[in-house]
Amino acid sequence: MNRIVLIALLASISLQLFGQPAQEAAPIFAADVLHHPVVGTKGMVASQHKLATQVGLDILKKGGNAIDAAVAVGFSLAVVLPRAGNLGGGGFMLVHEAKKGTTKSFNYREMAPAKSYKDMYLDAEGNVDKEKLNSQYLASGVPGSVAGMTRALDLYGTMKLEDIIAPAIKLAEDGFIVTYDLARVLKGLEKRLRKFPETEKIFYKANGGYYEAGDLFVQKDLAWSLKEIAKEGPDAFYKGKVGKKIAKDMEKNGGIITMKDLNNYKVEELEPVWGSYRGYDVASMPPPSSGGVHIVQMLNILEYFPLGYLGHNSAETIHLMAETMKLAYADRSEHLGDPNFWKVPVKGITSKAYAAELKEKINRWQATPSEQIKPSKPQTYESDETTHFTVVDKNGNVVCSTYTLNFSFGSGVVAKGTGILMNNEMSDFAAKPGEADAFGLIGGLANAVEPGKRPLSSMTPTMVFKDGQPYFATGSPGGSRIITTVLQTILNIIDHGMNVAEAANAPRVHHQWYPEVLYIEKGVGFDTQNLLRSRQHTVKYRNAMGSTQTIMFRDGLLFGASDPRRPDAATMGF
């Protein structure tokens, strides 16, 4: 069989499996065979590192369920993906329990320490002290990852914690092979990481040299912390030896996290934010995530426009998406915060009636200047470093979780003797209401610093349902671009008929109200860019945005894909 015939045969199989796109079918070329998802029948794992994905798959093969595998992935990522995987950060998780047909969300976002106060990051002149906010001991909120993952395991898992953590311990104690990406990142961030002796000791060689791709990377202190958690459960982190080392190091270096703060940490179990789009149901994360609320809000607005007919990444489709994004991010700046401290009008923002009002503000032919867009007033209607992983088991249970240290390697601080990198999530608060944060997002009093409060987040683990059954689950890192990345994944699949691999590969765009810029990835054509500029958009290229990990149910099979934008990501199924 020659190569041309083989390509034609693969193309024919692809069309049978995935159907025609929403518009007239485009011809299949040789490159399209690279856009096929991973296929499985009994279980699947998608994460940002192949070693963590393999750990999750091994758990599924041993008879563990999706929650067992997801927690194993989460602990393993803390070892092999130190820039984002973590024990010293926090995040969000959605769990769909197939037998009961229920979907729950877990909020294990960090909390502000008791000694926090509103203006703690301002200098004598009233300006934000970025060093204090981003890369010192004061930058860390009380971590929630260990509590969140173990809580989900207690409620839904079938395996013992010590068996779940064992692969992560082995990866930390015996080491793993450094990838090109890890070696590159450590070189690029050495100025920030070498600032802290404990961090330098772990991530750089004893002679001061770099870890190169192919080297063995061992983390003995992190292995010790993982062993303590495996033995004592979350109490090791929040009440025991690990927590005491964290609190001691904080006190010694001007941090404010105490043992009392660790003792008082709580995971919240919440009802997801629900919406609908063209006959599909959407479940996503509620506040303090801004993601779920604004995903539903933007889908409600875009439902008024025939995006499938207008075409994927056509000038008009991108224009409509950008104008919708601006409206949502404007609302985010005023209305979103921790609902335990601020009344967030979730029902109003996510209502179809509110979307009907907002879509009237969109000029189909010209961009509205951001300065003319203000946060609207929804009524109470009745009616840059993070990682995501998605897991599905043979029984149809689904877990999708996004967790983070905030910046790459968080604050850069490793708590002495623990091997644990600490987050710098306090910078996600509005340190000075009305000013942009590190991701350019503007926040107000709703997201001001307060003791015990959780900072607003863009993390958006999301599940889409068809006829009451899971259809696909996805999520992404990317700071302020997480929400728009997840949005476009949904649109690519539902409106543009893409399979999960095509949806991950497709070029992305992003607008967040301020700055007044429509960011695009390479792959959006020059003619399209010129048409957008003619509509008064300021168009600029941006490096790769997001890194989705998506799994879809279809025809009794599982189809999964890891975003090609991050080199070590992998999806595996069996």
C-alpha positions as CSV (number, residue, x, y, z in Angstrom):
1,M,0.0,0.0,0.0
2,N,1.6,3.3,-1.0
3,R,1.7,6.4,1.1
4,I,-1.0,8.3,-0.8
5,V,-3.5,5.4,-0.5
6,L,-2.7,5.1,3.2
7,I,-3.4,8.7,3.8
8,A,-6.7,8.5,1.9
9,L,-7.7,5.5,3.9
10,L,-6.9,7.2,7.2
11,A,-8.9,10.3,6.0
12,S,-11.9,8.1,5.2
13,I,-11.7,6.4,8.7
14,S,-11.4,9.9,10.3
15,L,-14.6,11.1,8.6
16,Q,-16.5,8.0,9.7
17,L,-15.3,8.4,13.3
18,F,-15.7,12.1,13.7
19,G,-18.3,13.2,11.2
20,Q,-18.3,16.2,8.9
21,P,-17.5,19.7,10.3
22,A,-20.4,22.2,10.8
23,Q,-19.7,23.8,7.4
24,E,-19.1,22.0,4.0
25,A,-16.4,19.4,4.5
26,A,-12.9,20.6,3.8
27,P,-10.5,18.2,2.0
28,I,-8.3,16.0,4.2
29,F,-4.6,16.6,3.6
30,A,-1.6,14.6,4.9
31,A,-1.1,16.9,7.9
32,D,-4.6,16.1,9.1
33,V,-3.6,12.6,10.1
34,L,-1.6,14.3,12.9
35,H,-4.8,15.7,14.4
36,H,-6.3,12.4,15.5
37,P,-7.0,11.9,19.2
38,V,-5.8,9.1,21.4
39,V,-8.5,6.4,21.6
40,G,-9.4,4.1,24.5
41,T,-12.3,2.0,25.9
42,K,-11.6,1.4,29.6
43,G,-9.9,4.6,30.8
44,M,-7.9,7.6,29.9
45,V,-5.7,10.2,31.5
46,A,-4.6,13.6,30.0
47,S,-2.0,15.7,31.9
48,Q,0.8,18.1,31.2
49,H,3.6,15.6,31.9
50,K,3.9,12.1,30.4
51,L,5.2,10.5,33.6
52,A,2.2,11.8,35.6
53,T,-0.1,10.6,32.9
54,Q,1.5,7.1,33.1
55,V,1.1,7.1,36.8
56,G,-2.6,7.8,36.4
57,L,-3.1,5.1,33.7
58,D,-1.3,2.5,35.9
59,I,-3.7,3.3,38.8
60,L,-6.7,2.7,36.4
61,K,-5.2,-0.5,35.1
62,K,-4.9,-1.7,38.8
63,G,-8.6,-1.2,39.2
64,G,-8.6,2.3,40.7
65,N,-11.3,4.7,39.6
66,A,-11.0,8.2,38.1
67,I,-10.6,9.9,41.5
68,D,-7.9,7.5,42.6
69,A,-6.0,8.1,39.3
70,A,-6.6,11.9,39.4
71,V,-5.2,12.2,42.9
72,A,-2.2,10.1,41.9
73,V,-1.6,12.4,38.9
74,G,-1.9,15.5,41.1
75,F,0.8,14.2,43.6
76,S,3.0,13.1,40.8
77,L,2.9,16.4,39.0
78,A,4.2,18.0,42.2
79,V,7.4,16.0,41.5
80,V,7.8,16.0,37.7
81,L,6.3,19.4,36.9
82,P,7.6,21.7,39.6
83,R,6.8,24.9,37.7
84,A,3.1,24.2,38.2
85,G,2.3,20.8,39.8
86,N,2.4,21.4,43.6
87,L,1.8,20.6,47.2
88,G,2.2,24.3,48.2
89,G,-0.5,25.8,46.0
90,G,-4.2,25.2,45.4
91,G,-6.9,24.8,42.8
92,F,-10.3,23.5,41.8
93,M,-11.7,20.1,40.9
94,L,-14.9,18.9,39.2
95,V,-16.0,15.3,39.9
96,H,-18.8,13.5,38.0
97,E,-20.0,10.4,39.7
98,A,-21.5,8.2,36.9
99,K,-23.6,5.9,39.1
100,K,-25.5,8.7,40.8
101,G,-25.4,11.0,37.9
102,T,-24.1,13.9,40.1
103,T,-21.4,16.5,39.5
104,K,-19.7,18.3,42.4
105,S,-17.0,20.9,42.6
106,F,-14.2,21.2,45.2
107,N,-12.7,24.5,46.0
108,Y,-9.2,24.0,47.4
109,R,-7.9,27.4,46.5
110,E,-5.4,29.1,48.9
111,M,-6.6,31.3,51.8
112,A,-5.2,34.5,53.0
113,P,-3.3,34.1,56.4
114,A,-4.9,35.6,59.5
115,K,-2.4,38.4,59.6
116,S,-3.3,39.6,56.1
117,Y,-4.7,43.1,55.6
118,K,-6.0,45.2,52.7
119,D,-3.0,47.4,52.1
120,M,-0.2,45.0,53.1
121,Y,1.5,45.2,49.7
122,L,1.6,48.9,49.3
123,D,4.7,51.0,49.9
124,A,5.0,54.3,51.8
125,E,3.8,56.1,48.7
126,G,0.8,53.9,48.3
127,N,2.2,52.0,45.3
128,V,2.2,48.2,44.9
129,D,5.5,46.6,46.1
130,K,5.7,44.0,43.4
131,E,8.7,42.2,45.0
132,K,6.8,41.7,48.2
133,L,3.7,40.7,46.4
134,N,5.2,38.2,43.9
135,S,8.4,36.7,45.1
136,Q,8.9,36.8,48.8
137,Y,7.6,34.8,51.8
138,L,4.7,37.3,52.1
139,A,3.5,36.3,48.7
140,S,2.1,32.9,49.8
141,G,-1.5,32.1,50.7
142,V,-2.3,29.0,52.9
143,P,-1.9,26.0,50.5
144,G,-4.9,23.9,49.7
145,S,-3.7,21.2,47.3
146,V,-3.1,18.4,49.8
147,A,-6.4,19.0,51.6
148,G,-8.3,19.2,48.3
149,M,-6.9,16.0,46.7
150,T,-7.2,14.0,49.9
151,R,-10.7,15.2,50.5
152,A,-11.8,14.1,47.0
153,L,-10.1,10.7,47.6
154,D,-11.9,10.2,50.9
155,L,-15.3,10.9,49.4
156,Y,-15.0,9.1,46.0
157,G,-11.8,7.0,45.9
158,T,-11.4,3.3,46.3
159,M,-7.7,3.0,47.1
160,K,-5.5,3.8,50.1
161,L,-3.7,7.1,50.1
162,E,-0.3,5.4,50.7
163,D,-0.8,3.4,47.5
164,I,-1.9,6.5,45.6
165,I,1.2,8.5,46.7
166,A,3.7,5.7,46.3
167,P,4.5,6.5,42.6
168,A,5.2,10.2,43.4
169,I,7.5,9.1,46.3
170,K,9.4,6.9,43.9
171,L,9.8,9.7,41.3
172,A,11.1,12.0,44.0
173,E,13.3,9.6,45.8
174,D,14.8,7.7,42.8
175,G,14.6,10.6,40.5
176,F,13.4,11.1,36.9
177,I,15.1,12.2,33.7
178,V,15.1,15.9,33.1
179,T,13.3,17.0,30.0
180,Y,14.4,19.7,27.6
181,D,11.5,21.9,28.8
182,L,12.4,21.6,32.5
183,A,16.1,22.3,31.8
184,R,15.2,25.3,29.7
185,V,12.8,26.8,32.3
186,L,15.4,26.4,35.1
187,K,17.9,28.3,33.1
188,G,15.5,31.0,32.2
189,L,14.3,31.6,35.8
190,E,17.6,31.1,37.6
191,K,17.9,34.8,38.8
192,R,14.6,34.4,40.7
193,L,15.1,30.9,41.9
194,R,18.8,31.2,43.0
195,K,17.7,34.1,45.3
196,F,16.5,31.5,47.8
197,P,19.3,29.2,49.1
198,E,16.9,26.2,49.7
199,T,15.5,26.6,46.2
200,E,18.9,26.9,44.6
201,K,20.1,23.8,46.5
202,I,17.3,21.7,44.9
203,F,17.0,23.0,41.4
204,Y,20.7,23.6,40.6
205,K,23.7,21.3,41.0
206,A,26.1,21.5,44.0
207,N,28.8,23.0,41.8
208,G,26.5,25.7,40.7
209,G,25.8,24.1,37.3
210,Y,22.5,23.5,35.5
211,Y,20.5,20.3,35.2
212,E,20.6,19.4,31.5
213,A,18.1,17.3,29.5
214,G,18.9,13.7,30.2
215,D,20.2,14.2,33.7
216,L,18.7,12.4,36.7
217,F,16.8,14.8,39.0
218,V,16.3,13.6,42.6
219,Q,14.3,15.5,45.3
220,K,15.0,13.8,48.7
221,D,13.2,16.5,50.8
222,L,10.1,16.3,48.7
223,A,10.1,12.5,49.0
224,W,10.2,12.9,52.8
225,S,7.2,15.2,52.7
226,L,5.3,12.8,50.5
227,K,6.1,9.9,52.8
228,E,4.8,11.9,55.8
229,I,1.5,12.6,54.0
230,A,1.2,9.0,52.9
231,K,1.6,7.9,56.5
232,E,-0.4,10.6,58.3
233,G,-2.7,11.9,55.7
234,P,-3.4,15.6,55.3
235,D,-2.7,16.1,59.0
236,A,1.0,15.8,58.2
237,F,0.7,19.0,56.2
238,Y,-1.8,20.9,58.3
239,K,-1.0,19.8,61.8
240,G,2.1,17.6,61.7
241,K,5.8,17.6,60.8
242,V,5.5,19.0,57.3
243,G,3.3,21.9,58.4
244,K,5.6,22.7,61.3
245,K,8.6,23.0,59.0
246,I,6.6,25.4,56.7
247,A,5.5,27.6,59.6
248,K,9.0,27.7,61.1
249,D,10.5,28.7,57.8
250,M,7.8,31.4,57.3
251,E,8.4,32.9,60.7
252,K,12.2,33.0,60.2
253,N,11.9,34.8,56.9
254,G,9.2,37.3,57.4
255,G,6.2,35.2,56.2
256,I,2.9,35.2,58.0
257,I,1.6,31.7,57.5
258,T,1.3,30.1,60.9
259,M,0.4,26.6,62.2
260,K,-2.9,28.1,63.2
261,D,-3.5,29.2,59.6
262,L,-2.7,25.6,58.4
263,N,-4.9,24.1,61.1
264,N,-7.8,26.3,60.0
265,Y,-7.6,25.5,56.3
266,K,-10.9,24.1,54.9
267,V,-11.9,22.6,51.5
268,E,-15.3,23.8,50.2
269,E,-17.6,21.4,48.4
270,L,-19.8,23.4,46.1
271,E,-22.5,23.1,43.4
272,P,-21.0,23.8,40.0
273,V,-22.1,26.8,37.9
274,W,-24.4,25.4,35.2
275,G,-25.4,26.8,31.8
276,S,-26.5,25.6,28.4
277,Y,-25.3,26.1,24.9
278,R,-27.0,24.9,21.7
279,G,-28.6,22.0,23.5
280,Y,-25.6,21.0,25.5
281,D,-25.3,21.4,29.3
282,V,-22.1,23.0,30.7
283,A,-20.8,22.5,34.3
284,S,-17.9,24.6,35.5
285,M,-16.3,26.1,38.6
286,P,-18.2,28.6,40.7
287,P,-16.6,31.6,42.5
288,P,-13.9,32.2,43.7
289,S,-13.2,31.0,40.2
290,S,-14.3,33.6,37.7
291,G,-14.0,31.0,35.0
292,G,-17.3,29.2,35.2
293,V,-19.5,32.3,35.6
294,H,-17.9,34.0,32.6
295,I,-17.8,30.8,30.4
296,V,-21.6,30.5,30.8
297,Q,-22.0,34.3,30.3
298,M,-20.0,34.3,27.1
299,L,-21.7,31.2,25.7
300,N,-25.1,32.8,26.4
301,I,-24.1,35.8,24.4
302,L,-22.5,33.9,21.5
303,E,-25.5,31.6,21.2
304,Y,-27.3,34.5,19.4
305,F,-24.7,34.4,16.6
306,P,-24.3,31.6,13.9
307,L,-20.6,30.9,14.5
308,G,-20.7,27.6,12.7
309,Y,-22.0,29.3,9.6
310,L,-19.6,32.2,9.9
311,G,-16.6,29.8,10.1
312,H,-13.8,29.0,12.5
313,N,-11.5,31.9,13.1
314,S,-13.1,34.0,10.3
315,A,-12.8,37.7,10.9
316,E,-16.5,38.0,11.9
317,T,-16.3,35.0,14.3
318,I,-13.1,36.4,16.0
319,H,-14.7,39.9,16.2
320,L,-17.8,38.5,17.9
321,M,-15.7,36.5,20.3
322,A,-13.5,39.5,21.1
323,E,-16.4,41.8,21.8
324,T,-18.0,39.2,24.0
325,M,-14.8,38.6,25.9
326,K,-14.5,42.3,26.6
327,L,-18.0,42.5,28.1
328,A,-17.3,39.5,30.4
329,Y,-13.9,40.7,31.6
330,A,-15.4,44.1,32.4
331,D,-17.9,42.4,34.6
332,R,-15.2,40.3,36.2
333,S,-13.4,43.5,37.3
334,E,-16.3,44.6,39.5
335,H,-18.5,41.7,40.4
336,L,-16.2,38.7,41.1
337,G,-14.6,37.7,44.3
338,D,-14.8,35.2,47.1
339,P,-18.5,34.7,47.8
340,N,-17.9,34.2,51.5
341,F,-16.8,37.9,51.6
342,W,-18.6,39.5,48.6
343,K,-22.1,39.0,47.2
344,V,-21.4,37.7,43.7
345,P,-24.4,38.0,41.4
346,V,-23.9,34.5,39.8
347,K,-27.5,34.0,38.8
348,G,-27.6,37.4,37.2
349,I,-24.4,37.1,35.2
350,T,-25.2,33.7,34.0
351,S,-28.9,34.3,33.0
352,K,-30.1,34.2,29.4
353,A,-32.0,37.5,30.0
354,Y,-28.7,39.3,30.9
355,A,-27.0,37.9,27.8
356,A,-29.9,39.3,25.7
357,E,-29.1,42.7,27.1
358,L,-25.4,42.5,26.6
359,K,-25.5,41.2,23.0
360,E,-27.3,44.5,22.0
361,K,-24.0,46.3,23.0
362,I,-22.1,44.4,20.3
363,N,-21.5,46.3,17.1
364,R,-21.3,43.6,14.4
365,W,-19.0,45.7,12.2
366,Q,-16.7,47.6,14.5
367,A,-14.8,47.1,17.8
368,T,-16.2,49.1,20.7
369,P,-13.3,50.9,22.5
370,S,-12.6,49.4,26.0
371,E,-12.9,52.8,27.6
372,Q,-16.6,52.8,26.5
373,I,-17.3,49.4,28.1
374,K,-18.1,49.5,31.8
375,P,-19.0,46.7,34.1
376,S,-22.8,46.2,33.7
377,K,-25.3,45.6,36.4
378,P,-26.7,42.1,36.2
379,Q,-30.0,41.7,38.0
380,T,-30.7,38.9,40.4
381,Y,-32.8,36.9,38.0
382,E,-35.0,34.2,39.4
383,S,-34.5,31.9,36.7
384,D,0.9,32.8,33.8
385,E,1.6,29.2,35.7
386,T,-0.9,26.5,36.2
387,T,-1.6,23.0,35.1
388,H,-4.7,20.9,34.3
389,F,-5.4,17.2,34.2
390,T,-8.5,15.2,33.1
391,V,-9.3,11.5,33.9
392,V,-12.1,9.1,32.9
393,D,-12.5,5.5,34.1
394,K,-14.3,2.5,32.7
395,N,-17.5,3.3,34.7
396,G,-17.8,6.8,33.2
397,N,-16.6,8.7,36.3
398,V,-14.9,11.9,35.3
399,V,-12.4,14.2,37.1
400,C,-11.1,17.4,35.8
401,S,-8.8,19.6,38.0
402,T,-6.8,22.7,37.6
403,Y,-4.3,23.7,40.2
404,T,-1.5,26.2,40.5
405,L,1.4,27.9,42.2
406,N,0.4,31.1,40.2
407,F,3.8,32.1,38.7
408,S,6.1,29.5,37.3
409,F,7.6,27.9,40.4
410,G,5.3,30.1,42.5
411,S,7.0,32.5,44.8
412,G,10.3,30.7,44.2
413,V,10.5,29.9,47.9
414,V,11.0,26.3,49.0
415,A,10.1,25.7,52.7
416,K,13.3,24.5,54.3
417,G,13.5,20.7,54.7
418,T,10.3,20.0,52.8
419,G,11.2,20.3,49.1
420,I,7.8,22.1,48.7
421,L,7.6,25.1,46.5
422,M,5.3,27.7,47.9
423,N,2.7,29.7,45.9
424,N,2.5,33.4,45.3
425,E,-1.3,33.5,45.1
426,M,-1.6,36.6,47.2
427,S,-0.8,38.5,44.0
428,D,-4.2,37.3,42.6
429,F,-5.9,39.6,45.1
430,A,-6.4,43.2,44.1
431,A,-3.4,44.6,46.0
432,K,-4.6,48.1,45.0
433,P,-8.2,48.0,43.7
434,G,-8.5,49.5,40.3
435,E,-4.9,48.6,39.2
436,A,-4.0,45.6,37.0
437,D,-2.4,42.5,38.4
438,A,0.5,40.5,37.0
439,F,-1.7,39.2,34.2
440,G,-3.1,42.6,33.3
441,L,-6.5,41.9,35.0
442,I,-8.2,44.8,36.8
443,G,-9.8,44.0,40.2
444,G,-11.9,45.9,42.6
445,L,-13.0,45.8,46.3
446,A,-14.7,42.4,45.6
447,N,-11.2,41.0,45.4
448,A,-9.3,43.0,48.0
449,V,-7.1,41.3,50.6
450,E,-8.8,40.1,53.7
451,P,-7.9,37.4,56.3
452,G,-9.3,34.0,55.4
453,K,-10.4,35.1,52.0
454,R,-9.6,33.2,48.8
455,P,-8.2,35.2,45.9
456,L,-10.1,35.4,42.6
457,S,-9.0,32.9,40.0
458,S,-9.3,32.3,36.3
459,M,-8.9,28.5,36.6
460,T,-11.8,26.9,34.7
461,P,-12.1,23.0,34.9
462,T,-15.2,22.4,32.8
463,M,-17.5,19.5,31.7
464,V,-20.0,19.5,28.9
465,F,-22.9,17.1,28.9
466,K,-25.1,15.8,26.0
467,D,-28.5,14.3,26.8
468,G,-27.6,14.2,30.5
469,Q,-24.3,12.2,29.9
470,P,-20.7,13.5,29.9
471,Y,-19.7,14.5,26.4
472,F,-16.2,16.0,27.1
473,A,-14.2,17.5,29.9
474,T,-11.4,20.0,29.6
475,G,-9.3,22.7,31.2
476,S,-6.1,24.7,30.8
477,P,-3.4,26.8,32.4
478,G,-2.7,30.3,31.1
479,G,-3.5,32.9,33.7
480,S,-6.1,35.4,32.4
481,R,-6.2,33.4,29.1
482,I,-7.5,30.2,30.8
483,I,-11.2,31.3,30.4
484,T,-10.9,32.2,26.7
485,T,-8.9,29.0,26.0
486,V,-11.7,26.8,27.5
487,L,-14.3,28.9,25.7
488,Q,-12.7,28.3,22.3
489,T,-12.3,24.6,23.0
490,I,-16.1,24.4,23.6
491,L,-16.8,26.4,20.5
492,N,-14.4,24.4,18.3
493,I,-16.1,21.2,19.2
494,I,-19.8,22.3,19.3
495,D,-19.9,25.0,16.6
496,H,-17.1,24.0,14.3
497,G,-17.4,20.2,14.5
498,M,-13.8,19.5,15.5
499,N,-12.5,16.4,17.3
500,V,-10.6,17.0,20.5
501,A,-7.2,17.0,18.8
502,E,-8.2,19.5,16.2
503,A,-9.8,21.7,18.9
504,A,-6.5,21.6,20.8
505,N,-4.4,22.4,17.8
506,A,-6.5,25.3,16.4
507,P,-5.0,28.8,16.8
508,R,-6.5,30.9,19.6
509,V,-7.3,34.5,20.3
510,H,-7.8,36.5,23.5
511,H,-9.2,39.8,24.6
512,Q,-9.6,40.8,28.3
513,W,-11.0,44.3,28.0
514,Y,-7.8,45.9,29.2
515,P,-5.3,46.2,27.7
516,E,-7.0,47.3,24.5
517,V,-5.5,44.5,22.5
518,L,-6.8,41.5,20.6
519,Y,-4.1,38.9,21.0
520,I,-3.8,36.1,18.4
521,E,-1.6,33.1,17.9
522,K,0.3,32.4,14.7
523,G,-2.0,30.6,12.3
524,V,-4.6,33.4,12.0
525,G,-4.2,34.5,8.4
526,F,-3.0,37.9,7.3
527,D,-6.2,38.7,5.4
528,T,-8.2,37.9,8.6
529,Q,-5.9,40.2,10.6
530,N,-6.3,43.0,8.1
531,L,-10.1,42.6,8.3
532,L,-10.0,42.8,12.1
533,R,-7.8,45.9,11.9
534,S,-10.4,47.4,9.6
535,R,-12.9,46.9,12.4
536,Q,-10.7,48.9,14.7
537,H,-9.1,46.0,16.6
538,T,-5.5,46.4,17.8
539,V,-4.1,43.0,16.8
540,K,-0.9,41.6,18.2
541,Y,0.8,38.2,18.2
542,R,1.1,36.4,21.5
543,N,3.1,33.3,22.2
544,A,1.2,30.0,22.6
545,M,-1.9,30.5,24.8
546,G,-3.1,27.7,27.1
547,S,-2.5,23.9,27.3
548,T,-5.7,22.0,27.2
549,Q,-6.1,18.4,28.4
550,T,-9.4,17.1,26.9
551,I,-11.2,13.8,27.0
552,M,-14.4,13.1,25.0
553,F,-17.0,10.3,25.1
554,R,-18.3,9.2,21.7
555,D,-19.7,6.1,20.2
556,G,-18.8,4.0,23.2
557,L,-15.1,5.1,23.0
558,L,-12.9,7.7,24.7
559,F,-11.1,10.2,22.6
560,G,-8.4,12.3,24.2
561,A,-5.8,14.9,23.3
562,S,-3.1,16.9,25.1
563,D,-2.4,20.3,23.8
564,P,0.8,20.4,21.6
565,R,1.8,23.8,23.1
566,R,3.5,22.2,26.1
567,P,6.2,19.7,25.0
568,D,5.9,17.2,27.9
569,A,2.1,16.8,27.9
570,A,0.6,13.4,27.1
571,T,-2.7,11.6,26.9
572,M,-2.9,7.8,27.3
573,G,-5.7,5.4,27.2
574,F,-6.4,1.7,27.2
